[in-house]
Amino acid sequence: MRIIIEEHQYEADKVAKILEGISTLRDIDGKISVNYVGYYYNPALKDCVFILPKVLIEDVNGQELVFGHCSPEEIIDLERQNVLTQAEHDFIYELSVWIYRAITVYHESNSQSHIVLKQNVQQMSKGRLRQCNTFLDILLALQRFNRENQDFFFFVLRNQHSGYNKINWTKTISHSQAIVQENVPVYLDPVNKKRQINFDEELLVIFFSILNYISQHYGFPVKININFPFITGGKFENYRNGMGKTRLLQIKYKYYSDKALYLWELCYAFFDQSKKINVETDDREYLLVKNFNIVFEAIIDELVGDPESKIPADLKDQPDGKRVDHIYQYHDLTNNENEKPIYYIGDSKYYKRGHKIGDESVYKQFTYARNVIQWNLDLFNDGKEDEQQGHVKLRDDITEGYNIIPNFFISAQQNTLDGSDDIRLTDNQQKYFQSRQFDNRLFDRDTFLIAHYDVNFLFVVALYGRNNAGEKKSWKDKVRQMFRKEIQKMLEDKFVFYAMTAKEGVSAVSYIEDHFQELLGKVFTPYPDRGQQKYYSVALDKRNEFSDENEALLEQLRESFYVEECQLGQNPTDILPTVEPITQQMSHPKQFLTQHYLENYAERSILIGCYHDQTHLDWILGNNDKGTLIYNVRLDKSRPGAQKITQLSNNVACFVILYEQGHECENKYRVFHVHHHATMTEERMRKAYYPNPQGKYFCYVFDEEVTLGNLDISALIADEKSSNSGFVVGAPIYISGSTLLQYRK
């Protein structure tokens, strides 16, 4: 068995013959390297060549070493060089099997991929000459024997089981008592021929136990049609540790047929791991993959990410031409109770051991997150309700803060000589990366953090190669939970988190609007409401340079809010008191309202609308889930007074004048300034406590109550009713500022 390491620069005279037919092109320094990983049979050498991944080598004082102590040149001829320990030797054989399995599984799932080069893998001859061969060849030969010799198995069983359970009359008469009934002896305890496992059958038991093991351990697709009691668990481990060879040597002399002898050799080779099954072929046979980083990316995506069918196309393949390695939805970072899904964005790194993440990779990762945020904003801003299902709005309308997008790198590492389940924060000095536009603003659109993880390369390749859906699902759940906890820890190392809720008699929405610049990027609303009581999260940078600023902010907030330190994932209802929220904003005396002059809005649109009763007015004035001032207009065409969304979007009202339906003649009204607008579904309106919602609505969100002077709204409504034959009572009336000026008293 010959070993070549991917991308390592070899002197041409050392590997030219080994790589003949694969790659013998030399660089300017006369060296040869290959960009393949996989399996290759070289008939000129009558030996197998394995090209192993570059993750096995690391730079030690300017020299590339395998396992930290030997050069790749020293292990080219693995059987003749003794620079490796037995554990390192066994590791290479184990890895070679899993690389073969991983490439096979990848090819089965990506049959149209052009990176896999395949020609039938060699089969072992039936001769018993001893030549060097790989453990992989033994496994393949065991499977081939099983596929091609079903008749042999059934022939052995038929011969061995013939005559079983027939009565042995000689022993029955001599050893049993008979009862004579009507001159006929009746034997109640006849003696049968007893079934026992003979040597031929024992060989089959061992053979099928081996097949069962390689199916479960390596994931090879093995079909077993014989119902034998397998040797499993600790007993099979004893066979692997020497008992198998011992037992096979004890029963070897019992076999004479060629097939039985060849089967014995296969089983013995498996336990002996001597790799001495003869190969007779002149064909160049191979299973190679170019750019193994693509396979590694597919492995990590299978084990961590969501399938592409569950991801919107613009999130995986982004409009600017960038393709995200891994993206999935999982619980957000701030709240355990509601467990809203948030996007996790990952990038797999297939480097040599100890390689650092480059600045370009970090920048690209931040760009991925920015694109995801913009996609989410477009989704909700464009009113695509059908597409919004299953997606969380990343921006909070009240605080204008942005949810935290978790980012991570996964690098392939081989720090141990086993396939243990080992994934953890990298050993590199830089474990986290951060990008920001403003300091001390975590909930900002331009604040991103990335955590860097290392994963045991052999473990993930083996898990992928076994192709066991249950094992992969279990590991995926475990890793996703671990990523979330580690990123939470990273955030808590950098920020202090608080939860707050407004005190009695305080409007949180109004406070946030009045102190918007002070709170921007520091406050977000990740928690579910308790009834109409809202909870907010506050994140403040731990660095000393912000201590005075943060202390002043907390002191100010505590005048209007209950504020307590609250770790990520903790439920704020456990630490904050229950407060009866404001259900109706009180009317302000007219002399204290902001004065707006209609002359400045002559070309702007103004809405005259109605409310049905006091309950409806309470909802408008803050008795809703957000505690905001909001007014709704029907969009359902089947309902009277409904409006067209295209007209509303193109002609947005800057003021809304409200009167009580049925009391128009009293000329009592209130005027509100429009902050922004949004469309809301029937389900969303129901969550906002709107009574009996039906269909979609176009909603105006107010920032304050104002005055436009003394207006005759009752006369305006009367004129509209008389001049418009299609007038609907209570329907919204849209007029320009110049028209409204005509009704100024």
C-alpha positions in Angstrom: 0.0 0.0 0.0 1.4 3.4 -1.0 0.4 6.6 0.7 0.4 10.1 -1.0 -0.8 13.2 0.7 -3.0 15.7 -1.3 -1.3 18.9 -2.4 2.1 18.0 -0.8 5.1 18.9 -3.0 7.0 15.7 -3.7 10.4 15.3 -5.4 9.5 13.9 -8.8 11.9 10.9 -8.6 10.1 9.7 -5.4 6.5 9.6 -6.8 6.6 9.7 -10.6 6.2 5.9 -11.0 3.6 5.7 -8.2 1.5 8.4 -9.8 1.9 7.3 -13.4 -1.4 7.7 -15.1 -2.8 10.1 -12.5 -0.5 13.1 -12.5 3.2 13.4 -13.3 3.2 17.1 -14.3 6.1 18.9 -12.6 6.2 22.5 -11.4 9.0 24.9 -12.1 11.0 23.4 -9.2 10.6 19.9 -10.6 8.2 18.8 -7.9 4.9 16.9 -8.2 1.6 17.4 -6.3 -1.8 16.0 -6.8 -5.2 17.6 -6.2 -7.1 14.3 -5.8 -8.2 12.3 -2.8 -9.1 8.6 -3.1 -8.1 5.2 -4.2 -6.0 4.1 -7.2 -4.6 0.8 -8.3 -1.2 0.9 -10.0 -0.7 -2.3 -12.0 3.0 -1.5 -12.7 3.6 -1.7 -8.9 0.9 -4.3 -8.4 -0.1 -2.2 -5.4 -2.8 0.2 -4.2 -2.2 3.9 -3.9 -4.2 6.0 -1.4 -4.2 9.7 -1.8 -5.2 11.0 1.6 -6.6 14.4 2.6 -4.2 17.3 3.4 -5.8 17.7 6.9 -3.2 15.1 8.1 -0.3 17.4 7.6 0.7 20.6 9.5 3.5 23.1 9.2 6.1 22.6 11.9 8.9 25.1 11.7 8.5 25.5 8.0 8.3 21.8 7.3 5.2 19.8 6.5 4.8 16.8 8.8 2.3 14.0 9.2 1.3 13.3 12.8 3.7 16.1 13.8 6.9 13.9 13.5 7.4 12.4 10.0 7.4 13.8 6.5 5.0 12.6 3.9 7.9 11.1 2.0 8.7 8.7 4.9 5.3 7.0 4.6 5.0 6.6 0.9 5.6 2.8 1.2 3.7 2.2 4.3 4.5 -1.5 4.6 8.3 -1.1 4.4 8.8 2.0 6.5 8.6 1.9 10.2 8.4 5.5 11.2 4.8 5.3 12.4 3.5 3.8 15.6 1.1 1.0 15.4 -1.7 3.4 16.4 -0.8 5.7 13.5 -0.5 2.8 11.1 -3.9 1.5 12.1 -5.4 5.0 11.8 -4.3 5.3 8.2 -5.9 2.0 7.3 -9.1 3.1 9.0 -9.1 6.5 7.3 -8.6 4.9 3.9 -11.8 2.9 4.3 -13.8 5.9 5.4 -12.5 8.1 2.5 -13.6 5.4 0.1 -17.1 5.2 1.7 -17.5 9.0 1.8 -16.6 9.4 -1.9 -19.0 6.6 -2.7 -21.9 8.1 -0.7 -21.2 11.5 -2.2 -21.2 10.1 -5.7 -24.5 8.3 -5.1 -26.1 11.6 -4.0 -24.4 13.7 -6.7 -24.3 11.4 -9.7 -24.1 14.4 -12.1 -21.0 15.8 -10.3 -17.9 16.0 -12.5 -15.4 15.9 -9.6 -15.6 12.2 -9.1 -13.5 9.9 -11.3 -14.4 6.3 -11.1 -13.5 3.0 -12.7 -14.4 -0.4 -11.3 -12.4 -1.1 -8.2 -10.2 -4.2 -8.4 -11.5 -7.5 -7.1 -9.3 -10.1 -5.3 -8.4 -13.2 -7.1 -9.1 -16.7 -5.8 -5.4 -17.6 -5.8 -3.6 -17.8 -2.4 -0.4 -16.0 -3.3 0.6 -13.5 -0.6 1.0 -10.0 -1.8 0.5 -6.6 -0.2 -3.1 -5.4 -0.2 -5.4 -3.1 1.8 -8.0 -3.6 4.4 -10.4 -1.9 2.0 -9.8 -4.6 -0.6 -10.7 -7.2 2.1 -14.0 -5.5 2.9 -14.9 -5.2 -0.8 -14.0 -8.9 -1.5 -16.1 -10.0 1.5 -19.1 -8.2 0.0 -18.5 -9.5 -3.5 -18.3 -13.1 -2.2 -21.7 -12.5 -0.5 -23.3 -11.2 -3.7 -22.0 -13.9 -5.9 -22.3 -17.1 -3.8 -25.8 -17.3 -2.5 -26.2 -20.8 -4.1 -23.1 -21.9 -2.2 -24.6 -20.8 1.2 -27.9 -22.6 0.6 -26.2 -25.7 -0.6 -24.2 -25.9 2.6 -27.2 -25.3 4.7 -29.3 -27.9 2.9 -26.7 -30.6 3.3 -26.0 -29.8 7.0 -29.7 -29.7 8.0 -30.9 -32.7 6.1 -32.2 -35.4 8.5 -32.5 -33.0 11.4 -35.5 -33.6 13.7 -36.1 -37.1 12.3 -36.8 -39.8 15.0 -33.9 -42.1 15.9 -36.0 -45.3 16.5 -33.0 -47.4 17.7 -32.3 -44.9 20.6 -36.0 -44.3 21.2 -36.8 -48.1 21.7 -33.7 -48.7 23.8 -34.0 -45.5 26.0 -37.8 -44.8 26.3 -40.7 -46.6 27.7 -43.7 -47.4 25.5 -47.4 -47.4 26.4 -49.3 -50.2 24.6 -52.7 -49.2 23.4 -54.8 -51.6 21.4 -51.7 -53.8 20.9 -49.8 -50.8 19.4 -46.8 -49.3 21.3 -46.9 -45.5 21.7 -43.6 -43.6 22.6 -44.3 -40.4 24.4 -40.6 -39.2 24.5 -39.0 -40.0 21.1 -35.3 -39.3 20.6 -34.6 -36.9 17.6 -31.4 -36.2 15.8 -30.0 -33.1 17.6 -29.1 -30.1 15.6 -25.6 -28.7 16.2 -23.4 -26.2 14.4 -20.7 -28.0 12.4 -17.5 -26.6 11.1 -18.9 -25.5 7.7 -21.8 -23.7 9.4 -19.5 -22.1 11.9 -17.4 -20.6 9.1 -20.7 -19.1 7.7 -21.6 -17.7 11.1 -18.2 -16.0 11.3 -18.5 -14.7 7.7 -22.0 -13.2 8.2 -21.0 -11.8 11.6 -18.2 -10.0 9.7 -20.7 -8.7 7.1 -23.0 -7.5 9.9 -20.1 -5.7 11.5 -18.9 -3.8 8.4 -22.5 -2.9 7.6 -23.1 -1.4 11.0 -19.6 0.1 11.5 -18.7 1.3 8.0 -22.1 1.6 6.4 -21.5 -0.7 3.5 -24.8 -1.8 1.9 -24.7 -5.6 2.8 -27.7 -7.9 2.1 -27.8 -11.0 4.4 -30.4 -13.6 3.4 -29.3 -16.3 6.0 -30.9 -16.1 9.4 -27.8 -16.9 11.6 -27.3 -15.8 15.2 -24.5 -13.2 14.6 -21.5 -12.9 16.8 -21.9 -9.3 18.1 -20.9 -6.8 20.8 -18.1 -7.7 23.2 -17.8 -11.3 21.8 -17.1 -9.9 18.3 -14.5 -7.5 19.7 -12.8 -10.5 21.2 -12.7 -12.1 17.7 -11.2 -8.9 16.3 -8.6 -8.8 19.0 -7.2 -12.3 18.3 -9.9 -14.9 19.0 -11.1 -14.9 15.4 -7.7 -15.8 14.0 -7.3 -18.5 16.7 -10.7 -20.1 16.0 -10.2 -20.0 12.2 -6.9 -21.8 12.5 -8.5 -24.5 14.6 -11.1 -25.3 12.0 -9.1 -24.7 8.8 -8.3 -28.4 8.1 -12.0 -29.2 7.8 -12.3 -27.4 4.3 -11.5 -28.9 1.0 -13.6 -27.0 -1.7 -12.1 -24.0 -3.4 -14.9 -21.7 -2.3 -14.8 -22.8 1.3 -11.0 -22.3 1.4 -11.3 -18.8 -0.2 -14.0 -17.8 2.2 -11.8 -19.0 5.1 -8.9 -16.8 3.6 -11.2 -13.8 3.5 -12.3 -14.2 7.0 -8.8 -14.8 8.3 -7.5 -11.8 6.4 -10.2 -9.6 8.0 -9.1 -10.6 11.5 -5.4 -10.7 10.7 -5.5 -7.4 8.9 -2.4 -8.7 7.1 -3.5 -7.2 3.8 -2.1 -10.2 1.9 -4.9 -11.2 -0.4 -3.6 -11.5 -4.0 -4.6 -8.9 -6.6 -4.4 -10.0 -10.3 -5.4 -7.3 -12.7 -3.8 -5.2 -15.4 -6.5 -2.5 -15.4 -6.0 0.9 -13.9 -8.9 1.1 -11.4 -9.6 4.0 -9.3 -12.1 6.0 -7.2 -10.8 9.6 -7.0 -12.3 13.0 -6.3 -11.0 16.3 -7.5 -11.3 19.2 -5.0 -12.1 17.2 -1.9 -13.1 20.5 -0.3 -16.4 20.2 -2.2 -17.0 16.7 -0.7 -16.1 18.0 2.8 -18.6 20.9 2.3 -21.2 18.3 1.3 -20.4 16.2 4.4 -20.8 19.1 6.8 -23.9 20.4 5.1 -25.5 16.9 5.3 -24.6 16.6 9.0 -25.3 20.2 10.1 -27.4 22.2 7.6 -30.9 22.0 6.1 -31.5 20.5 2.7 -31.8 22.9 -0.2 -35.5 22.0 -0.6 -36.2 23.7 2.8 -34.2 26.9 2.1 -35.4 29.8 -0.1 -33.2 29.9 -3.2 -32.0 33.4 -2.6 -30.6 32.4 0.8 -28.4 29.6 -0.4 -27.5 31.1 -3.8 -27.5 34.8 -3.1 -28.3 37.4 -5.7 -24.8 38.8 -5.7 -23.4 35.5 -6.9 -22.2 34.2 -3.5 -23.2 30.7 -2.4 -23.5 30.0 1.3 -22.0 26.7 2.4 -24.5 25.9 5.3 -27.6 27.7 6.4 -30.5 26.4 8.6 -33.1 27.6 11.0 -32.8 26.9 14.7 -33.9 28.4 18.0 -32.9 32.1 18.4 -30.3 33.1 20.9 -32.2 35.3 23.3 -35.3 33.3 24.3 -35.8 29.7 25.3 -39.5 29.9 26.0 -40.8 30.7 22.5 -38.0 29.1 20.6 -38.5 31.2 17.5 -36.3 30.0 14.6 -33.4 32.2 13.4 -31.0 31.7 10.6 -27.6 30.1 11.4 -25.0 30.7 8.7 -21.9 28.5 8.5 -18.8 28.0 6.3 -16.8 24.8 6.2 -13.0 25.2 6.0 -10.9 22.3 4.5 -7.4 23.4 5.4 -4.1 21.8 6.5 -3.9 21.3 10.2 -3.5 24.6 12.1 -4.3 26.8 9.2 -5.7 30.2 10.2 -8.9 31.7 8.8 -8.1 34.4 6.3 -9.5 37.9 6.2 -11.2 37.2 2.9 -13.2 34.3 4.4 -14.2 36.4 7.4 -15.4 39.3 5.2 -17.4 36.9 2.9 -19.1 35.4 6.0 -20.2 38.9 7.1 -21.5 39.6 3.6 -23.6 36.4 3.7 -25.3 37.6 6.9 -25.9 41.1 5.4 -27.5 39.5 2.4 -29.8 37.3 4.6 -30.9 40.4 6.5 -31.7 42.3 3.3 -33.6 39.3 1.9 -35.7 39.2 5.2 -36.4 42.9 5.0 -37.6 42.7 1.4 -39.8 39.7 2.3 -41.7 41.6 5.0 -41.5 45.1 3.4 -43.0 43.9 0.1 -46.0 42.4 2.0 -45.4 38.8 0.7 -47.6 37.2 3.3 -47.6 33.7 1.7 -43.8 33.6 1.7 -43.4 34.9 5.2 -44.7 31.6 6.8 -42.0 30.0 8.9 -39.7 33.1 8.8 -39.1 35.4 11.7 -38.9 39.2 11.0 -35.3 40.2 11.9 -36.1 43.8 12.5 -38.3 45.0 15.3 -40.6 47.8 14.3 -40.8 49.3 17.8 -37.0 49.5 18.6 -35.8 49.3 15.0 -33.2 46.8 16.4 -32.1 43.7 14.6 -32.0 40.1 15.8 -28.6 38.4 16.2 -27.6 36.3 13.3 -25.4 33.4 14.5 -22.3 32.8 12.3 -19.7 30.0 12.5 -16.7 28.4 10.8 -16.1 24.6 10.9 -12.6 23.4 10.1 -11.4 19.8 9.6 -8.9 18.8 12.2 -7.3 15.5 13.1 -5.9 16.0 16.6 -6.4 12.4 17.7 -5.8 9.0 16.2 -9.4 7.8 16.7 -12.8 8.6 15.3 -14.1 10.1 18.5 -17.0 12.5 18.4 -15.0 15.7 19.0 -16.2 19.1 17.9 -15.2 22.2 19.9 -14.0 25.8 19.7 -10.8 25.9 17.7 -7.4 25.7 19.4 -6.2 28.6 17.3 -5.6 31.8 19.2 -8.5 33.6 17.5 -11.7 31.8 18.3 -14.1 34.7 17.5 -14.4 37.3 14.8 -16.5 40.5 15.1 -17.6 43.2 12.6 -19.4 46.4 13.6 -20.2 49.9 12.4 -20.9 51.3 15.9 -19.5 50.2 19.2 -21.9 49.1 22.0 -24.7 48.3 19.6 -25.3 44.6 19.4 -28.8 44.8 18.0 -27.6 46.7 15.0 -27.8 45.7 11.3 -24.0 46.0 10.9 -22.9 44.1 14.1 -21.9 40.4 13.4 -20.0 37.8 15.4 -18.5 34.5 14.2 -17.4 31.5 16.2 -14.7 29.1 14.9 -15.0 25.3 15.6 -12.8 22.4 14.8 -14.3 18.9 14.1 -12.6 15.5 14.2 -12.2 14.8 10.5 -12.3 11.0 10.8 -15.5 11.2 12.8 -17.5 13.2 10.4 -16.2 11.3 7.4 -17.1 8.0 9.1 -20.6 9.3 10.1 -21.2 10.4 6.5 -19.9 7.2 5.1 -22.1 5.0 7.3 -25.0 6.9 5.8 -27.2 6.0 8.8 -30.1 8.5 8.9 -30.7 8.1 12.7 -27.1 8.6 13.6 -26.9 11.7 11.4 -30.1 13.2 12.8 -28.9 12.6 16.4 -25.6 14.3 15.8 -27.2 17.2 14.0 -29.5 17.9 16.9 -26.5 17.7 19.3 -24.3 20.0 17.3 -27.0 22.6 16.6 -27.7 22.8 20.4 -23.9 23.1 21.1 -23.5 25.9 18.5 -26.3 27.8 20.1 -24.9 27.5 23.6 -21.4 28.4 22.5 -22.5 31.5 20.6 -24.6 32.5 23.6 -21.5 32.1 25.8 -19.5 34.2 23.3 -22.1 37.0 23.4 -22.2 36.9 27.3 -18.4 37.2 27.4 -18.7 40.5 25.5 -22.1 41.9 26.6 -24.2 42.2 29.7 -27.9 41.4 29.0 -30.9 42.9 30.8 -34.6 42.4 30.5 -37.0 45.3 31.1 -40.7 46.1 31.1 -42.5 49.4 31.4 -43.6 50.5 34.9 -47.3 51.3 35.7 -48.5 54.3 33.8 -45.6 54.4 31.4 -45.9 53.9 27.6 -42.9 51.9 26.5 -43.5 52.8 22.8 -43.6 56.5 23.5 -40.5 56.3 25.7 -38.5 54.4 23.0 -39.6 57.0 20.4 -38.5 59.9 22.6 -35.1 58.3 23.4 -34.6 56.6 20.0 -31.0 57.6 19.4 -29.9 56.7 22.9 -31.5 53.2 22.6 -30.8 52.4 19.0 -28.9 49.1 18.7 -29.0 48.5 22.4 -32.7 47.4 22.8 -34.6 44.7 21.0 -37.9 42.8 21.5 -37.2 39.1 21.3 -39.5 37.9 24.1 -43.2 36.9 23.8 -45.7 39.1 25.4 -47.5 38.2 28.6 -51.0 39.3 27.7 -50.5 43.0 26.8 -47.3 43.4 28.8 -44.2 43.7 26.6 -40.6 42.7 27.5 -37.5 44.2 26.0 -33.9 43.0 25.9 -31.0 45.4 26.6 -27.4 44.5 25.5 -24.5 46.6 26.8 -20.8 46.2 26.0 -18.7 45.0 28.9 -15.6 46.9 28.0 -14.5 49.5 30.6 -14.6 52.4 28.1 -18.4 52.1 28.0 -19.0 51.7 31.7 -20.0 55.3 32.4 -22.2 55.5 29.3 -24.0 52.2 30.3 -24.4 53.1 33.9 -26.0 56.4 33.0 -28.4 54.7 30.5 -29.4 52.1 33.1 -30.1 54.7 35.7 -32.3 56.6 33.2 -34.1 53.5 32.1 -34.9 52.4 35.7 -36.9 55.6 36.2 -39.5 54.3 33.7 -38.8 50.6 33.5 -38.3 47.6 35.7 -34.8 46.5 34.6 -33.0 43.3 35.7 -30.0 41.4 34.5 -31.2 38.5 32.3 -29.0 35.8 30.8 -29.5 34.7 27.2 -32.3 32.1 27.1 -33.7 33.1 30.5 -37.4 33.9 30.7 -37.9 37.6 31.8 -41.2 36.8 33.4 -39.3 34.9 36.1 -37.4 38.0 37.2 -39.7 41.0 36.3 -43.0 41.9 38.0 -46.4 41.7 36.4 -47.6 45.1 35.3 -51.0 46.3 34.1 -50.1 48.0 30.8 -51.7 51.2 29.6 -54.8 50.2 27.7 -55.8 53.7 26.4 -53.8 56.7 25.8 -55.4 59.8 27.3 -56.4 62.8 25.2 -54.1 65.7 25.6 -55.4 69.2 25.9 -55.5 70.8 22.5 -53.2 73.6 23.5 -50.4 71.0 24.1 -50.7 69.2 20.8 -48.1 69.7 18.1 -49.3 72.3 15.5 -49.0 71.3 11.8 -49.9 73.8 9.1 -52.0 72.5 6.3 -50.4 74.9 3.9 -47.2 72.7 4.1 -49.2 69.6 3.1 -51.2 71.0 0.2 -50.2 68.2 -2.2 -50.1 65.4 0.4 -52.8 62.9 1.1 -54.9 62.9 4.3 -57.3 60.2 5.5 -60.6 60.8 7.2 -61.6 57.6 8.9 -63.9 56.4 11.6 -63.9 54.2 14.7 -66.9 52.1 15.6 -67.1 52.4 19.4 -65.0 52.9 22.5 -63.5 49.4 22.3 -62.3 50.1 18.8 -60.8 53.5 19.9 -59.0 51.8 22.8 -57.4 49.4 20.3 -56.3 52.3 18.1 -54.9 54.1 21.0 -52.6 51.3 22.3 -54.8 48.4 23.6 -53.0 46.0 21.2 -50.1 43.6 21.4 -47.5 46.2 20.5 -49.0 49.1 22.6 -48.8 51.3 19.5 -51.2 53.8 18.0 -52.5 52.2 14.9 -55.4 52.5 12.5 -56.6 49.8 10.0 -58.2 50.0 6.6 -59.9 47.0 4.9 -58.3 45.4 1.9 -60.7 42.5 1.4 -62.6 43.2 -1.9 -65.7 41.4 -0.7 -66.2 43.9 2.2 -67.8 47.3 1.9 -65.4 50.2 2.0 -62.4 48.1 1.1 -59.4 49.9 -0.6 -56.9 48.8 -3.2 -53.4 48.2 -1.8 -51.7 49.6 -4.9 -53.5 52.9 -4.5 -52.7 53.0 -0.8 -49.0 52.2 -1.3 -48.6 54.9 -4.0 -50.6 57.6 -2.1 -49.6 57.3 1.5 -51.5 59.5 3.9 -49.4 61.8 6.2 -52.3 62.4 8.6 -55.3 60.4 9.8 -58.4 62.3 11.1 -60.7 60.0 13.2 -64.3 60.5 14.1 -66.9 58.2 15.8 -69.2 56.6 13.3 -72.8 57.8 13.8 -71.7 61.0 15.5 -70.4 62.8 12.5 -72.7 65.8 13.1 -71.0 66.5 16.5 -67.8 67.4 14.6 -65.7 65.7 17.3 -62.4 64.3 15.8 -58.8 63.6 16.6 -55.8 64.0 14.3 -52.7 61.7 14.3 -49.4 62.0 12.4 -48.5 58.8 10.4 -45.0 57.3 11.2 -45.2 54.4 8.8 -47.6 51.8 7.4 -47.7 48.0 7.0 -50.1 45.3 5.8 -51.4 42.8 8.3 -53.1 39.4 7.8 -56.2 38.3 9.5 -54.1 36.0 11.7 -51.7 38.9 12.6 -54.7 41.2 13.5 -56.1 38.5 15.7 -52.8 38.3 17.6 -52.9 42.1 18.0 -56.3 41.6 19.8 -58.3 43.2 17.1 -62.0 42.3 17.5 -63.4 40.0 14.8 -60.8 40.5 12.0 -61.8 39.5 8.5 -59.2 39.4 5.7 -56.2 41.6 5.2 -55.7 45.2 6.4 -53.6 48.2 5.5 -52.5 49.7 8.8 -51.2 53.2 9.6 -48.9 53.5 12.7 -49.0 56.9 14.4 -46.2 58.5 16.4 -48.2 61.3 18.0 -51.5 63.1 18.2 -51.4 66.5 16.6 -53.7 69.4 15.5 -54.3 70.8 12.0 -56.4 73.7 13.3 -60.2 74.1 13.6 -61.8 72.0 10.8 -65.4 71.3 9.9 -65.2 67.5 9.4 -68.9 67.0 9.6 -69.4 69.3 6.6 -66.7 67.5 4.7 -68.4 64.1 5.3 -71.8 65.6 4.3 -70.4 67.0 1.0 -68.8 63.6 0.2 -72.0 61.8 0.8 -74.1 64.1 -1.4 -71.5 64.2 -4.3 -70.6 60.5 -4.3 -73.3 58.2 -5.4 -71.2 55.2 -4.3 -70.6 56.5 -0.9 -70.4 53.9 1.9 -71.0 55.0 5.4 -67.9 54.8 7.5 -65.6 54.2 4.5 -62.3 56.0 4.5 -62.1 59.3 2.6 -58.8 60.4 1.0 -58.4 64.0 0.2 -55.5 66.4 -0.4 -54.3 69.0 2.0 -55.5 71.8 -0.3 -59.0 70.3 -0.3 -59.1 70.1 3.5 -58.1 73.7 3.7 -61.5 74.6 2.2 -63.1 73.2 5.4 -61.0 75.2 7.8 -63.1 77.4 10.1 
